[in-house]
Amino acid sequence: MKTMYGTAMPTAIRSLALAAIAIVVIAAASPRAAMAQDAPPPAVDNGVDENDPLEPMNRYFFELNKFFDTILLKPVATWYDGVVPEPGRDGVRNFLDNLRSPVILANDMLQGEWERAGTTASRFGINTTVGVLGLFDPASGWGMPQHSEDFGQTLAVYGTGEGAYLYLPVLGPAPPRDLTGFFVDQFFDPLTYIYWDKPKTVPTARFVVNGIDQRARSLKTLDQIERTSVDHYATIRNLYRQIRANEIANGQRDFDDLPDIENLNFDTNEPNTPSMRF
């Protein structure tokens, strides 16, 4: 941030600038939709969804996020994708994933997934040292692939229901279970304590960069989803539920292995088909 704003710019102005960008970071919604793979078929949307009682408000926030995505996040992500070479983008992704390792480790242990917890701890040690602070990912090449866990998944493992579907500005889809998980995960994150009662520039910058990187990795896929969706909001809602079910079942996330959108049927008024898989 020093290069972008200069050393003379007050911290308050930098924080406001970061906050303005963060408003449009809808990575929790659309980019997650682009990550689905091997998930169950989308639910039929017949216009009456008992688990979406706040649909009018949700649709309003969905359109608001889409507006800011169109005018700011997508152009920035497009620039990032075009200017930063692939090795650089991969380094950013590896670094951000490595920073999240303590959160993943805590949830691995809370779920009693001791083998996965061992993998997470080993990955963090190897990638932080051999991988130069996480910029590289030698652990994957050594048979320790990356996985993700969060407290929303932990709650689901212990039988907590999703709750009514909720879509929020910035965060995107945030049903009560996952919204609770988002806040609890902050207590597992070392950055929470490093920057406690200090300017939040670094955590906010990480949040923004993560959103831009994820958006850049799903540019074509998300455009195709929007073009082929009869109801874009309902499609994203269904995909979000698929992805969460897949993550709770410990399905692998892979940003580079996106679904073949051309072969998907996004008409949410049509019955499910056995071939509709992610």
N, C-alpha and C positions, 0 to 999 in steps of 0.2 A: 504494500500500500504506500510505502514511502516514495517509490518512483512515480506512482500515478498522481498523488496529491501534493507531493512536496513536503519538505520538513517544516515549513512555516505554517501549514494549514492547521488550525486548532483541532484538537481531538473531537470536540463536539461536532464540527462540520464533517469530519471523516466518518463519525458514527452515523450521522444523518444520511450521508451518501450511501453507506453500506446498508442502512435500513431501507432506503428507497429501492435498492437492488433486491434486497431480501423479500420485499413485498411481492415480487413477481416470481420468486423461486417456487414453482409448483412441482418440483421434482418428486415430492412425495406422492403425487398423483400420476401424471402422465408418464414420466420415465419408468415408474414401477410397472405401469401397464405394458411398457415395451419389454420388460424383463421376463414376462411369463413364458414358461415352458413346461410341457407335460402336466398341465393343470387340468381340472375337470372342465367339461363344456360349460359355456355361459348359461346362466339361468334364463328362463323365458321371461321376457318383460311384457306383461300384458296391460301395462298402464296402472296397475294397482299393486304396489309393493308394500306389504305390511311392515317391512323392515326399513322403510324410508319415509317415515311420517313427516319429516322436515323437508321434503322434496322441493317445495317452492323456494325456501331460503337456500337450500343447497344449490339449486340451479342458478340462483342469483350470484352466489359466490363463485360458482364454476365459471360463469360467463365473465365475471370480474377478473378472475385469474387468467382466463383465455385472452382477455383484452390486454392485460399487462404483459402476458407472454408474447403476444403479437408485436407490441410496440417496443419491447425491451429485451426480454429474456431470449427469445428466439434469435433476434439479430446478433446479440452478444454471443450466443452459443454457435451461430453460424460463422461468425468472425473467428472465434476460438478454434473451431474445427478446421477452418481454412488456413489459419496463420500458424498455429502450433503443430509441428510435425507429430506423426503418430507416436514415436518413441517418447516425446515429451508429454503427450496426453496420457500415455500408459504410466509414465512416472508419476504424474499427478494422481491418477487413480490408485496406484499402488500405495503412495504416501498416505492418501486419505483413508484407504482401507486399513492400513497399518495403525493409524491413529485410533481407529475404532476397535482395535483388538481387545482392550480392557473391558469394554461394554459387552462384546461377544463372549469373552471368557466368563464374565460374571453370569450371564444368562445360560451358557453351557452348563455351568456348575449348578445353578438353581434348578435346571431341568434334569439333573442327574446324568447328563451326557458326558461321562468322564473321558471317554476316548476322544470325543470332539473337543473337549476342554484341553486335553493334552496336545491335540493338533494345533489349537489356537495359540496356546502358550509357546509351543515350539516355533510356529510361524512367526510370532512376534519377536522372539529372540533371534532367529536366523535372519529375518528381513531387516531388523533394526541394525544388526551388525554387518553381516555379509552383504545384505541388500542396501547398505548405505542409508540408514535412517528410513528404510521402507521405500525408497525410490525404485528399487528393483524387487522382484519377487522370486528369488531362487528357491524358496520353500515349495512352491508349486511344482517346480521341476524335480524336486526331491520326494515327490509323492505325498505332499501335504497341501491339498487344494484349499482355496479360500471358501469359507461359508459365512453366513450371516445369522445372527440371533439378536432379538431384542426382547424387552420385557413384555410387550404385547403378545409375542409368541409364547413366552413363558406362562403368562396368564391363561392363554388358550390351552396349553398343555395340561394345566391343572383344572380345566373344565369351565373357565370363564367364557361366557358368550360374548359375541361381538358387540351386541347392543344395537340401537338404532343407527342407521347410516348417517354420518355427519360429514359435511364437506366445508372446510374452513379456508379463509384467505391464507396464503403462504403455505400452510401445511397440506392443503388438499384433503383427500379422504382421511378422516380422523374419527372413526367410531369410538365410543367411550373406552373400550378395552385398549385400543391402539393409542388413543390420546393419553390415557393413563400411563401406558408403557413408554411413550415418548418422554414424559416428564420424569418418570422413575429412572430411565436410562441416564439422565443428566447426572444423577448421583453416582453412577458407575464410571463416569468419564473423568479422568484425571484433570482435564482442562477446566472442569468446573471449579476445582479447588485451587489450581494454579492461578486462575484469574478471578477468584472470589474477592468481591469488593474492589475490583480493579476495572479499568476500561475493557469492554467486551469486544474490542476490535478483532482480536485473533479468533475467538470462537465464531463471531459473526462472519469474518472473512472465510473461515473454513466452511461454514454453512452455505455461503454464496458460491464459492468455488465448486463445492460438491454439486450444487444445483446446476450450475453452468456446464460442468463436465458431464453429468448425467443427461442433461438436455441435448448436448452436442452428440452424444452417443446414440440418440434415438430420433434424430431429426427426420430421416426418411420414413421410419416406421410410424411415428406419430402423425406425420402428414398423411400417410396412407390410411391410418385408422380414421382420421377425421373425414377424409374423402369418401370412404366406403361405409361410414356409419349412418344408419337411418336416424338414430338418436345418439349423438356424440356423448352426452351426459350419461345415458343409460349404459352405453358401451364401456365407458371408463369405470363406472360403478361395478359392472359385472366383472371386468378384468381385474379390478382391485381385489374383489372377493376371491377370484381364482388364485391370484398371486399370494394372498395371505394364507389361503388353504394350503398352497404348495409350500410356502415357507414354513408353516407350522409342521408340515409333514417332513421337514428337512430336505426339501427339494433344492437343488443347486441353483444359485443365481449366476447368470453369465451375461454380461452386457453385450458381448460380441456374438452371442448365439440368439438372435432375435427371431420371433416367429415369422413365418412366411405369410405376410398379411394378405397377399393376393389370393391365397387359398382359403381364407377365412370368410365366414358368413356373418356379417355384423348386423343383419336385419333382426333386431331384437324382438320383432313381432312374429318371427318364424320359429317353428319348433326346433328343439335341439337336434343335431344330427350326430351320429356316432363318430363321423370323421372330423368333427370340429374339436381339435385338440391343439394345445400350445406346447 
